[in-house]
Amino acid sequence: MHKIVNLSFIGDATQKQDASLRMGLRVRALLFISIFLALAIGITVAAMSWNARTIVIEQVERDVEVLSRVLSQSISISQQLPDQVEEVLGQGMQATATALSHFVAAAEQAGRSPDQIKASLKRVIASSMIAEIWITDSKGRAYLNAPLEGIDFTFNPDPRVQAQASAFWPLLDGQTSVINQPMMRREIDNKHFKYVGVPGVDKPRIVQVGTPGQSLQALRDEVGVQKLVRVLVASGALKAIHVVQKDMAELASEVAGSDNRASLDNKQKEVLRDVIATGKSRTEIKAKHIEVFQNIRDEFDTSIGAFVVQLPRQGLDDLLTEQALAALAIGIVIFLIGGMVSLSFADRIAKPIGTMTQVAGQVGQGDFGRLEQLERTSERTDEIGELARVFKTMANEVRHRERVLDDLVSQRTRELADKNLALSDAQALITEELDLARRLQLAILPEHFPAIERCSGYARMLPATQMGGDFYDFVALPDGRVAMVMADVSGKGVTAAFFMAVARTSINSLVRQSASVSQCLALANDELCRQNPLDLFVTVFLAIFDPVTGRMDYANGGHNPPLIRHADGRTGWLEPTGDMALGVMSDMPFSSASVQLEPGDLFLAYTDGVTEAFNALLEAYGEQRLLDLLCLAKDPAPATVVEQLFSEVASFADGAPQSDDITVAALFWEGQASS
């Protein structure tokens, strides 16, 4: 055993040799370097891939910036050019309407009929770009129109009734000299139409001319954003594009391979709103495409909208694959070179350490004859050579100490055996004396209840240790009454047992001399306070029972209240008197109370070792279980009830250690003797 103790570091190395060096230091060093190189290669591939991704994103953002400028110009052109054309068209229509206003006034003054005037109006329509002419009276009724026949139409000033025609009502009251209405869809046929109106020259009237908007709308479509996005998507440069105005109204949308116009989802709309608000672009790489959100600004650097484009990921994926393959090729070369270098390095380290391991195993077994195998290794000038020299010195020192320790361990073993033998004898003597003290302690407690007619009692104490601090007492008084004492000293063991003997002797003596139970406890308290160097205390319940009348006078010094079980099965706690334990403070008054027992009543006193008995789950036996047991007891005989209670507490604890002394005493009164 002494070799194992003194050479533990050598024994541990020998025991771990098969487990930790099974692969060999050479293999483990090579494995470590290989793992390190693999991690380095992985980091390199990831860095190059990330760099390629960053470059592609930057290039995409530059391309999208160019696209943004193109879209800005296209939107400006698509909005300005049709508006300018419409403005010129409106001026021509205004001139035509003014000429028609003079013509109608002159024709009516010349006495021409409405049919003749309509015929002239139709010739105007046939020879110009005008498609419709409406001329009203002063009340807004279009009594002259061309080329439509059989239509009776009256202009209404309420926009809710005529959203488009109501705009021309101010011409009747002279509020304006011309109304050039932008091209819009008519309510009657949903066709694009442009109307221009002027007032009459001879009287209040509306002279309105209209022309279809197909050509103007075709111009908007030809130079508009929709045509541009369609061309961009068709070229294959984009997978999809959506263009919105500043108010999120959609200007154009195109998706490759789809005949239907795709709409933006809620997330895209939210990002576009953020781009319009902040002016910052955003790029997101999806599983199948790259999505770029970009702000659109006009020539005055004012935000006029935004767009989102989807670019194919093929280029990014190809570049990332190319970078990963290049990094992998470089990594393989580095891995092979590093493997050869690490193998050579591992050989230089592993071989001498293997030799030292073998020698250490032999030294651990007590064989010091193989230390010469470390001569060559100890000649090295590096750390391994230093380790070999230290090991040789240490092994020689261990060999010397082993011889000394062999003799010392033998000597100490003999001394330990002698001391163990003496300790065993001393322990046996202490156990014998404690057992004797326990028997003496139990002997001072009364074995039997005093012989009193029609009254019986029984008590039992079970110490938690060899000696306990609980005690009970039955004292037959000269006047025929019997005193019953139940007490619990603080603490356990020998100290509590001695204090218990002092307390019992004091109370046993004073109860015979005192006039009342309260006076007895007061006198006992003063005596215990004078004889209490260890500041112990004792809780005491003292009762004096008269077997003739059934009256019981009692005082309670901080003890658990006893129980009374009546003959009819009713059970309850005795009212407490509220006084403190004995031995705490001298010159303390104690109060008393009385209770009248009825024939067949059972009186039960106990210590807290009953209610505070714990099981393996740390559950206490508790007062309710005690109350239930007393209620359900079929035989009210004191011995039967006490033994049943001890049995149930033991069953409840189920082998758990007893935490405190358990003491129970019972008194049963049969009633007065018949005369």
C-alpha positions in Angstrom: 0.0 0.0 0.0 2.8 2.4 0.8 4.2 2.1 -2.7 0.9 3.2 -4.2 0.7 6.2 -1.8 4.2 7.5 -2.5 4.3 6.7 -6.2 0.8 7.8 -7.0 1.9 10.1 -9.9 3.8 7.1 -11.4 0.9 4.7 -10.8 -1.6 7.1 -12.4 0.6 7.5 -15.5 0.8 3.7 -15.8 -2.9 3.2 -15.4 -3.8 5.8 -18.0 -1.2 4.6 -20.5 -3.6 2.3 -22.3 -6.5 4.8 -22.4 -4.8 8.2 -23.2 -1.8 6.9 -25.2 -3.5 4.1 -27.0 -3.4 5.9 -30.4 0.1 7.1 -29.5 1.2 10.7 -29.1 2.3 10.7 -32.7 -1.2 10.0 -34.0 -2.8 12.4 -31.7 -0.4 15.2 -32.6 -1.1 14.5 -36.3 -4.8 14.4 -35.6 -4.7 17.7 -33.7 -2.8 19.5 -36.5 -5.1 18.0 -39.1 -8.2 19.3 -37.3 -6.6 22.7 -36.9 -5.8 22.8 -40.6 -9.3 21.7 -41.5 -10.7 24.5 -39.4 -8.4 27.0 -41.0 -9.4 25.8 -44.5 -13.0 26.0 -43.6 -12.6 29.6 -42.3 -10.7 30.5 -45.5 -13.5 29.1 -47.7 -16.1 30.9 -45.7 -14.1 34.2 -45.9 -13.6 33.9 -49.7 -17.3 33.1 -50.2 -18.3 36.0 -48.0 -16.0 38.3 -49.9 -17.4 37.1 -53.3 -20.9 37.6 -52.0 -20.0 41.1 -50.9 -18.5 41.9 -54.2 -21.6 40.6 -56.1 -23.9 42.6 -53.8 -21.9 45.8 -54.4 -22.0 45.2 -58.1 -25.7 44.5 -58.0 -26.3 47.7 -56.1 -24.3 49.7 -58.6 -26.2 48.2 -61.5 -29.5 48.9 -59.7 -28.4 52.5 -59.1 -27.9 52.9 -62.8 -31.3 51.3 -63.3 -32.8 53.8 -60.8 -31.5 56.7 -62.8 -32.9 55.2 -66.1 -36.3 54.6 -64.4 -36.3 58.1 -63.0 -35.8 59.6 -66.5 -38.3 57.2 -68.0 -40.9 58.1 -65.4 -40.3 61.8 -65.9 -40.6 61.4 -69.7 -43.7 59.1 -69.4 -45.3 61.7 -67.2 -44.2 65.0 -68.9 -44.5 64.1 -72.6 -48.1 62.8 -72.6 -49.0 65.8 -70.4 -47.4 68.2 -72.8 -49.2 66.5 -75.8 -52.4 66.7 -73.9 -51.8 70.4 -73.1 -51.3 71.1 -76.9 -54.4 69.0 -77.7 -56.4 71.0 -75.1 -55.4 74.3 -76.6 -56.5 73.1 -80.1 -59.8 71.9 -78.7 -60.3 75.2 -76.8 -59.9 77.1 -80.1 -62.4 74.8 -81.8 -64.9 75.3 -79.0 -64.5 79.1 -79.1 -65.1 79.0 -82.9 -68.1 76.8 -82.5 -69.5 79.2 -79.8 -69.3 82.1 -82.3 -70.7 79.9 -85.1 -73.7 78.8 -83.1 -74.5 82.4 -82.0 -74.2 83.7 -85.6 -76.2 80.8 -87.0 -79.1 81.3 -84.5 -79.1 85.0 -85.2 -79.3 84.2 -88.9 -82.4 82.1 -88.2 -80.9 78.7 -89.0 -82.8 75.7 -87.6 -81.3 73.3 -85.0 -81.1 70.5 -87.7 -79.1 72.8 -90.0 -76.8 73.7 -87.2 -76.3 70.0 -86.2 -75.5 69.2 -89.8 -72.8 71.8 -89.7 -71.5 70.4 -86.4 -71.2 66.9 -88.0 -69.2 68.3 -90.8 -66.8 69.8 -88.3 -66.5 66.4 -86.6 -65.9 64.7 -89.9 -63.1 67.1 -90.8 -61.3 67.4 -87.4 -60.0 65.5 -84.4 -63.2 66.5 -82.5 -65.4 63.4 -81.9 -68.3 65.0 -79.9 -69.9 68.4 -79.6 -72.3 69.4 -76.9 -74.1 72.9 -76.8 -76.6 73.7 -74.1 -79.1 76.4 -73.3 -78.9 78.6 -70.2 -80.3 75.8 -68.0 -77.6 73.3 -69.0 -79.8 71.2 -71.4 -77.8 70.0 -74.4 -80.2 70.8 -77.2 -77.5 70.7 -79.8 -75.1 67.6 -80.0 -73.3 65.7 -82.6 -72.8 63.1 -83.8 -75.1 61.3 -81.2 -78.8 61.2 -82.1 -81.8 60.9 -79.8 -79.9 61.7 -76.6 -81.4 64.1 -74.2 -78.7 65.2 -71.7 -78.7 68.0 -69.2 -75.6 69.1 -67.2 -75.9 68.9 -63.4 -73.8 70.9 -61.0 -73.7 68.1 -58.4 -70.5 66.0 -58.6 -72.3 63.1 -56.9 -74.7 62.9 -59.8 -72.3 63.7 -62.7 -68.7 63.2 -61.6 -67.3 64.3 -65.0 -69.9 66.6 -66.6 -70.5 68.7 -63.4 -67.1 70.2 -63.8 -68.4 72.3 -66.7 -71.3 73.9 -64.8 -69.4 77.1 -63.9 -69.4 78.1 -67.6 -73.1 78.9 -67.3 -72.7 81.6 -64.7 -69.6 83.1 -66.1 -67.3 82.0 -63.3 -64.6 80.8 -65.7 -63.8 81.3 -69.4 -62.5 77.8 -70.2 -62.4 74.4 -68.7 -59.7 72.1 -70.0 -60.5 68.7 -68.3 -57.7 66.1 -68.2 -58.3 62.9 -70.0 -60.3 60.4 -67.9 -62.6 57.4 -68.2 -66.2 58.3 -68.9 -68.9 56.9 -66.7 -71.2 55.8 -69.5 -68.8 53.5 -71.4 -65.5 53.5 -69.4 -63.6 54.9 -72.4 -60.8 57.4 -72.1 -62.1 60.8 -73.3 -60.9 64.4 -73.1 -63.3 67.3 -72.9 -62.8 71.1 -73.3 -65.6 73.7 -72.7 -66.1 77.4 -73.2 -69.1 79.7 -72.4 -71.5 81.1 -75.0 -70.7 84.4 -76.6 -74.3 85.6 -76.9 -76.0 84.1 -73.8 -75.2 81.7 -70.9 -74.5 78.3 -72.4 -71.9 75.5 -72.4 -70.0 74.8 -75.6 -68.2 71.5 -75.0 -66.0 69.5 -77.4 -64.6 66.0 -76.8 -62.0 63.8 -78.4 -61.1 60.1 -77.7 -58.0 59.4 -75.6 -56.9 56.2 -77.3 -54.0 57.8 -79.2 -52.9 59.7 -76.1 -53.1 56.6 -73.9 -51.1 54.7 -76.6 -48.5 57.4 -76.3 -48.4 57.0 -72.5 -48.0 53.2 -72.9 -45.2 53.6 -75.5 -43.1 55.9 -73.6 -44.2 54.8 -70.1 -42.6 52.8 -67.3 -44.6 49.6 -68.1 -43.0 49.3 -71.5 -39.5 49.8 -70.0 -39.9 47.1 -67.3 -41.4 44.7 -69.9 -38.3 45.2 -72.0 -35.9 44.7 -69.0 -37.6 41.5 -67.9 -37.8 40.2 -71.4 -34.0 40.7 -71.8 -33.4 38.2 -69.1 -31.4 40.7 -66.9 -34.2 40.7 -64.4 -36.6 38.1 -63.1 -39.2 40.6 -61.9 -39.6 44.3 -61.3 -42.3 46.4 -59.5 -42.4 50.2 -59.6 -44.5 52.3 -57.2 -45.0 56.0 -56.8 -44.3 57.9 -53.6 -47.9 57.2 -52.4 -47.3 53.5 -53.0 -49.6 53.6 -56.1 -48.2 50.9 -58.5 -46.8 52.3 -61.8 -45.6 49.2 -63.5 -45.0 45.5 -62.7 -43.6 42.6 -64.7 -42.6 39.0 -63.8 -40.7 36.7 -66.1 -42.7 33.8 -67.4 -46.0 35.1 -66.1 -48.9 36.5 -68.2 -50.7 37.9 -65.2 -49.6 41.0 -63.4 -48.1 40.0 -60.1 -48.8 42.1 -57.0 -46.5 43.0 -54.2 -46.8 41.1 -50.9 -47.1 42.9 -47.6 -43.4 42.5 -46.7 -42.3 44.0 -50.0 -44.6 47.0 -49.5 -43.3 47.6 -46.0 -39.7 47.6 -47.2 -40.6 49.9 -50.1 -42.2 52.4 -47.7 -39.0 52.3 -45.6 -36.9 52.9 -48.7 -39.0 55.9 -49.8 -39.0 57.3 -46.2 -35.2 56.9 -45.6 -33.8 57.0 -49.1 -31.6 54.0 -48.3 -31.5 51.0 -50.6 -31.8 47.4 -49.3 -30.5 44.2 -50.8 -31.8 40.7 -49.7 -30.4 37.4 -50.9 -33.2 34.9 -51.3 -33.1 31.2 -52.0 -33.7 31.6 -55.8 -32.9 35.3 -56.5 -31.5 38.5 -55.2 -34.0 41.2 -54.3 -33.0 44.9 -54.4 -35.1 47.8 -53.1 -34.1 51.2 -54.5 -35.3 54.7 -54.2 -36.2 56.7 -57.4 -35.3 60.4 -57.6 -36.0 63.0 -60.3 -33.6 65.5 -61.8 -34.1 67.7 -58.7 -33.0 64.8 -56.4 -36.5 64.5 -55.0 -37.9 61.1 -54.2 -40.7 60.3 -56.6 -41.1 56.6 -55.8 -39.3 53.3 -55.4 -38.9 49.9 -57.1 -38.0 46.4 -56.3 -36.1 44.1 -58.7 -35.4 40.4 -58.6 -32.1 39.4 -60.1 -31.2 35.8 -60.9 -28.7 34.1 -58.4 -26.9 32.1 -61.0 -24.0 34.5 -61.2 -23.6 34.7 -57.5 -23.8 30.9 -57.1 -21.3 30.3 -59.8 -18.8 32.8 -58.3 -19.2 31.3 -54.8 -18.7 27.8 -56.2 -15.6 29.0 -58.0 -14.2 30.7 -54.9 -15.0 27.6 -52.7 -13.2 25.2 -55.1 -10.2 27.5 -55.3 -10.0 27.7 -51.5 -10.5 24.0 -51.2 -7.6 23.3 -53.6 -5.3 25.6 -51.7 -6.5 24.0 -48.4 -5.7 20.5 -49.7 -2.1 21.5 -50.6 -1.7 23.2 -47.2 -3.2 20.2 -45.5 -0.7 17.7 -47.2 2.3 19.9 -46.4 1.2 20.5 -42.8 0.6 16.8 -42.4 4.1 15.8 -43.4 5.6 18.5 -41.1 3.4 17.5 -38.2 4.3 13.9 -38.6 8.0 14.7 -38.4 7.4 16.9 -35.4 5.2 14.2 -33.7 8.0 11.6 -34.1 10.5 13.9 -32.4 8.2 14.4 -29.4 6.4 11.0 -29.2 9.4 8.6 -29.2 11.2 10.0 -26.1 7.9 10.5 -24.3 7.0 6.9 -25.1 10.3 5.8 -23.6 9.7 7.8 -20.5 6.2 6.3 -20.2 7.5 2.8 -20.3 10.2 3.6 -17.7 7.6 5.3 -15.5 5.4 2.2 -15.6 8.4 0.1 -14.5 9.3 2.5 -11.7 5.6 2.5 -10.6 5.9 -1.2 -10.1 9.1 -0.8 -8.1 11.6 -1.6 -10.8 14.3 1.1 -11.0 16.7 -0.9 -13.2 15.5 0.7 -16.5 16.4 4.3 -15.7 19.5 4.0 -18.0 17.2 4.0 -21.0 16.7 7.7 -20.4 20.3 8.6 -20.8 20.0 9.5 -24.5 16.8 11.4 -23.9 18.3 13.3 -20.9 21.1 14.6 -23.2 18.7 16.6 -25.3 18.8 20.4 -24.7 15.0 21.0 -25.1 12.2 20.7 -22.7 11.9 17.0 -23.2 15.5 16.5 -22.2 14.9 18.7 -19.1 11.8 16.5 -18.3 13.9 13.3 -18.6 16.6 14.7 -16.2 14.0 15.8 -13.7 12.3 12.4 -13.9 15.5 10.5 -13.3 16.3 12.7 -10.2 12.8 12.3 -8.9 12.8 8.5 -9.5 16.1 8.2 -7.5 14.6 10.3 -4.7 11.5 8.2 -4.7 13.6 5.0 -4.5 15.3 6.4 -1.4 12.1 7.7 0.2 10.4 4.4 -0.4 12.9 2.6 1.7 12.4 5.1 4.5 8.6 5.0 4.2 8.5 1.2 4.2 9.9 1.3 7.7 7.8 4.3 8.8 4.5 2.8 7.5 5.3 -0.5 9.3 5.8 1.3 12.5 2.7 3.5 12.1 0.6 0.4 11.2 1.6 -1.2 14.5 0.9 1.9 16.5 -2.5 2.4 14.7 -3.5 -1.2 15.5 -2.7 -0.6 19.2 -4.7 2.6 19.3 -7.7 1.0 17.5 -7.7 -1.7 20.0 -7.6 0.8 22.9 -10.3 2.9 21.2 -12.5 -0.1 20.8 -12.2 -1.0 24.5 -13.0 2.6 25.5 -16.0 2.7 23.2 -17.3 -0.5 24.7 -16.9 0.9 28.2 -18.7 4.2 27.2 -21.5 2.2 25.6 -21.9 0.0 28.7 -21.9 3.0 31.0 -24.5 4.9 28.8 -26.7 1.8 28.7 -26.5 1.6 32.5 -27.3 5.3 32.8 -30.3 4.8 30.5 -31.6 2.0 32.6 -31.1 4.1 35.7 -32.9 7.0 34.1 -35.9 4.8 33.2 -35.8 3.3 36.6 -36.6 6.6 38.3 -39.8 6.9 36.4 -42.8 5.1 38.0 -43.5 1.7 36.5 -47.1 1.6 37.6 -50.0 4.0 38.2 -50.9 4.3 41.9 -53.6 1.9 43.1 -56.6 4.1 43.1 -60.2 2.8 43.0 -62.0 3.3 39.7 -59.1 5.2 38.2 -56.3 3.7 36.0 -53.3 5.1 34.2 -50.4 4.1 32.0 -47.3 5.9 30.7 -44.3 5.1 28.4 -41.2 7.0 27.3 -39.0 6.2 24.3 -35.7 8.3 24.2 -34.4 9.5 20.8 -30.8 8.7 22.0 -29.5 6.5 24.8 -30.6 9.0 27.3 -33.6 11.4 27.0 -34.9 14.7 28.4 -38.6 13.7 28.6 -40.2 12.4 31.8 -43.5 11.6 33.3 -44.7 11.0 36.9 -47.7 9.7 38.8 -47.7 10.9 42.5 -50.2 9.6 45.0 -51.0 12.5 47.4 -51.9 12.0 51.1 -55.5 13.3 50.6 -56.3 10.5 48.1 -55.7 12.6 45.0 -53.1 11.8 42.3 -50.7 14.1 40.6 -49.8 13.6 37.0 -46.7 15.2 35.5 -45.7 15.4 31.7 -42.4 17.3 30.9 -39.9 17.8 28.1 -36.4 19.2 28.7 -34.8 21.2 26.0 -32.2 19.2 24.1 -31.3 15.6 24.2 -28.6 13.3 25.5 -26.7 13.2 28.8 -27.1 17.0 29.6 -30.9 16.8 29.2 -31.1 13.6 31.1 -29.4 15.1 34.2 -31.6 18.3 34.0 -34.6 15.9 33.7 -33.6 14.1 36.9 -33.3 17.5 38.8 -36.6 18.7 37.5 -38.5 15.5 38.3 -37.1 15.4 41.8 -38.0 19.0 42.4 -41.6 18.7 41.1 -42.1 15.4 42.8 -41.1 16.9 46.2 -43.0 20.2 45.8 -46.2 18.7 44.6 -46.6 17.1 48.0 -46.0 20.4 49.8 -47.7 23.0 47.7 -51.2 24.2 48.1 -52.0 24.4 44.4 -50.6 23.3 41.1 -49.7 26.9 40.2 -47.7 27.3 43.4 -45.9 24.0 42.8 -44.8 25.2 39.3 -43.7 28.6 40.6 -41.6 27.0 43.4 -40.1 24.5 40.9 -39.3 27.2 38.5 -37.3 29.1 41.1 -35.4 26.0 42.1 -34.5 25.1 38.5 -33.4 28.7 37.8 -30.9 28.4 40.7 -29.7 25.0 39.6 -29.3 25.7 35.8 -25.7 26.4 34.8 -26.3 25.4 31.2 -29.4 27.6 30.7 -31.7 24.7 29.9 -35.5 24.9 30.3 -38.3 22.3 30.7 -41.9 22.5 29.6 -44.2 21.0 32.3 -47.8 20.0 32.4 -49.0 19.3 36.0 -52.4 18.1 36.9 -53.9 16.9 40.3 -56.9 14.7 39.9 -59.5 13.9 42.5 -60.9 10.4 41.8 -63.9 10.9 44.1 -65.3 14.0 42.4 -63.7 13.8 38.9 -62.3 17.3 39.3 -58.8 18.0 37.8 -56.8 21.1 38.6 -53.9 21.8 36.3 -51.2 24.3 35.3 -49.3 24.3 32.0 -45.7 25.7 31.8 -45.3 26.0 28.0 -46.2 22.3 27.3 -48.4 20.8 24.6 -52.1 20.9 25.7 -53.4 17.4 26.6 -56.5 15.8 25.1 -59.7 14.5 26.7 -61.8 11.8 25.1 -65.3 11.6 26.5 -67.3 8.5 27.0 -69.5 9.4 24.0 -66.5 9.6 21.7 -66.2 13.4 21.7 -62.5 14.5 21.8 -61.0 17.9 22.4 -57.9 19.8 23.6 -57.6 21.0 27.2 -57.7 24.8 27.5 -54.1 26.2 27.9 -53.1 28.5 30.7 -50.6 30.4 28.7 -47.6 30.2 31.0 -43.9 29.9 30.0 -41.5 27.0 30.5 -39.6 26.4 33.8 -36.0 27.4 34.2 -36.2 30.5 31.9 -36.8 33.3 34.5 -37.3 33.2 38.2 -40.0 34.7 40.3 -42.6 34.1 37.6 -46.3 33.6 38.5 -48.1 30.6 37.1 -51.9 30.3 36.6 -54.1 27.3 37.1 -57.4 26.0 35.7 -59.7 23.1 36.4 -61.8 20.7 34.3 -64.5 18.2 35.4 -64.1 14.7 34.0 -67.1 12.6 33.4 -67.3 8.9 34.1 -65.7 7.0 31.1 -63.4 10.0 30.2 -59.8 9.4 29.0 -57.2 12.0 29.7 -54.0 11.9 27.5 -50.8 13.9 27.9 -47.8 13.7 25.5 -44.6 15.5 24.5 -43.9 17.0 21.1 -41.9 13.9 20.0 -45.4 12.5 19.0 -46.7 15.3 16.8 -43.2 16.1 15.4 -42.3 12.5 14.4 -41.3 12.7 10.7 -41.3 10.1 7.9 -38.9 9.7 5.0 -40.8 12.5 3.1 -40.2 14.9 6.1 -44.0 14.9 6.8 -44.9 15.4 10.5 -47.3 13.1 12.3 -49.2 16.2 13.5 -52.0 16.9 15.9 -54.8 15.9 13.5 -53.6 12.3 13.3 -53.3 12.2 17.1 -56.8 13.5 17.4 -58.2 11.0 14.9 -56.5 8.1 16.7 -58.1 9.0 20.0 -61.5 9.5 18.4 -61.4 6.1 16.7 -60.0 4.2 19.7 -62.3 1.3 20.5 -60.8 0.4 23.9 -60.3 3.4 26.2 -58.0 1.5 28.5 -54.8 3.7 29.1 -52.3 1.0 28.3 -54.1 0.0 25.1 -54.4 3.7 23.8 -50.7 4.5 24.7 -49.3 1.3 23.0 -51.6 1.9 20.0 -50.3 5.5 19.7 -46.6 4.3 19.8 -47.4 1.7 17.2 -49.0 4.1 14.8 -46.2 6.7 15.2 -43.6 4.0 14.4 -45.6 2.9 11.4 -45.9 6.5 10.2 -42.1 7.1 10.5 -41.5 3.9 8.6 -37.9 3.6 9.6 -37.0 7.3 9.5 -34.7 8.4 12.4 -36.5 9.4 15.6 -36.0 13.2 15.9 -37.1 13.6 19.5 -38.0 11.7 22.7 -41.5 10.3 22.7 -43.4 10.2 26.0 -47.2 9.6 26.5 -49.3 9.2 29.7 -53.0 8.4 29.9 -55.5 8.5 32.8 -59.0 6.8 32.7 -61.7 7.6 35.2 -64.6 5.1 35.6 -66.6 7.4 37.8 -67.6 7.6 41.5 -68.2 4.3 43.3 -71.8 3.4 44.0 -72.7 3.9 47.7 
